[in-house]
Amino acid sequence: MQVAQRFDIHIATATKYLSEMEKARLVASRIRQTGRKPAREYYLLSDRIRFEIDLSKVSDSDVASRLGKQKVRENPNENVAYEWDPEKPVIKEIVLVTRENGRRRARRMSLGDVEGRFLWGLPFPGARYKSAGQIAREAGILDPRDLEKVERLLDQLVELGVVDREAVP
């Protein structure tokens, strides 16, 4: 009741917030017997509460640093083929060949200009790993939104076994 009065909110709202704070272990509660019905009392577990918010996944500038820490190269995979633009250094499409019930199936991944320019600079299997950030810079990919596209593509291609990502210490 005191919290509701202090913050000028409905008692049900205050109770809801206090209950969530108790789940987060910011406060604790105890039942106090009163003349009528028992009352739940909340109290702080500490005089100080510290919050740390990691904004690295939403920060524009941090995408470049995340890519700079990733060392990548093409994975040797005979079931992967690339189609490229004969006019410019861009991979247009990745073709993944799989076998299901004895039949070959081709899955085609069309790439945009940004992703295609990035993949063009990807080191071949057996070559030295290269920083994804460096590949992006060399391809002229600097816009944070484009770098996010590259990051999503890399995650997908690592999962599919097309790209090999060196373990970061």
Beta strands, then each sheet from edge to edge (+ up, - down):
strand 1: 27-32
strand 2: 39-44
strand 3: 71-74
strand 4: 80-84
strand 5: 91-100
strand 6: 103-110
strand 7: 130-131
strand 8: 163-165
sheet 1: 1+ 2-
sheet 2: 7+ 3- 8+
sheet 3: 4+ 5- 6+
end
